[in-house]
Amino acid sequence: MSFFSLEHSPRSGRSVLAASLIGLRARTVASWKRHRAEKALAGLSYETLKDIGFPVADGSNKNTPTR
């Protein structure tokens, strides 16, 4: 008696492949959306970024402890 059933192997293999492809597509879409958002933010002026709450990048924030 075989421990693994060959009857379900092809079906589960296809479903694993399909799930992998769906996951890859979802990660690709999420990556593209992040890229587009970063590109849009890069086009904004410093004053606009400051107005919408982005932190100062020059390290002059006195509320954070130095290490």
KAHU-V84527 format. One record per residue. SS is DSSP state (hx for helix, st for strand, lp for the rest). OMEGA is omega in whole degrees, -180 to 180 (* if undefined). Layout:
# KAHU-V84527
ss=<SS | SS>
omega=<OMEGA | OMEGA>
This chain:
# KAHU-V84527
ss=<lp | lp | lp | lp | lp | lp | lp | lp | hx | hx | hx | hx | hx | hx | hx | hx | hx | hx | hx | hx | hx | hx | hx | hx | hx | hx | hx | hx | hx | hx | hx | hx | hx | hx | hx | hx | hx | hx | hx | hx | hx | hx | lp | lp | lp | hx | hx | hx | hx | hx | hx | lp | lp | lp | lp | lp | lp | lp | lp | lp | lp | lp | lp | lp | lp | lp | lp>
omega=<-178 | 179 | 180 | 179 | 179 | -179 | -176 | -176 | -179 | -178 | -179 | 177 | 178 | -179 | 176 | 178 | 179 | 179 | 178 | 179 | 178 | 178 | 178 | 179 | -179 | 179 | 179 | 179 | 179 | 179 | 179 | 179 | 177 | 179 | -180 | 179 | 178 | 179 | 178 | 179 | 180 | 180 | -179 | 178 | 179 | -179 | 179 | 178 | 179 | -179 | -179 | 170 | 176 | -179 | 178 | -175 | -176 | 176 | -178 | 179 | -175 | -179 | -179 | 180 | 176 | -178 | *>
